Amino acid sequence: MAEKILVVDDEVSLQETVAYSLKKEGYSVEIAGDGNKGLELARSLKPDLIILDVMLPGMDGFEVCRTLRHETNIPVLMLTARDDEIDRVVGLEVGADDYLAKPFSMRELIARVKALLRRVRLMREEAETNTQEGFQPKLMTFGNLVIDMTRREVRLNGEVVPCKPKEYELLTFMGQHKGRVLTRELILERVWGWGFVGDSRTVDVHIRWLREKIEDVPDKPQRIITVRGAGYRFEG
């Protein structure tokens, strides 16, 4: 069954070009021309990926993404009108998985789409395989915090902590290197990969999200420690 992509953009010419390119790749495409309609379709269609423009009539892309992140982990590729660092940082802060500055080539857009969908697909396949074959769980336990690598779950006090894929991967990487100072550059390389186009603020944003989920007092972290001038250290 074709993977479903929702394109939320108010530029008709861009809508048509993006939809045509995605359909050529075998994807099913739905289109919304404003933020309110995009949010409505995201909730009803439950697409596999959302391509979301920042500048939209009514509810802007940042607000749409922020709202969706309270409801779903559907990957979001955000489009910005310019290569503006503020837009990129805000996009990450509200929960976007990746961003692309206009103007962009269709080849780059397709590459980003495939990468995001591949990541989600692999996670689903791994979870299904582990369930079917009855694997014994591979656990990292740090007091009341458990990272279940078989189920790709994080649990705090026995309750599942909802994590985006990159949050889970980041926490797992840090847990595997407990007590070691990890630079932002190393984290980007190991968690995001060489092909990621971004900067160290991406790491800072995801660290903040994790602290809000696993720290008793996020502003005074006891698990993920900032090492000034160096990076971060996970104490568990």
Secondary structure, DSSP 8 states (H G I E B T S, - for coil): ---EEEEE-S-HHHHHHHHHHHHHTT-EEEEESSHHHHHHHHHHH--SEEEEESS-SSS-HHHHHHHHHTT----EEEEESS--HHHHHHHHHTT-SEEEESS--HHHHHHHHHHHHHHHHHHHHHHHHHHHHT----EEEETTEEEETTTTEEEETTEEE---HHHHHHHHHHHHTTT-EEEHHHHIIIII-TT----THHHHHHHHHHHHHH-SSTTS-SSEEEETTTEEEE--
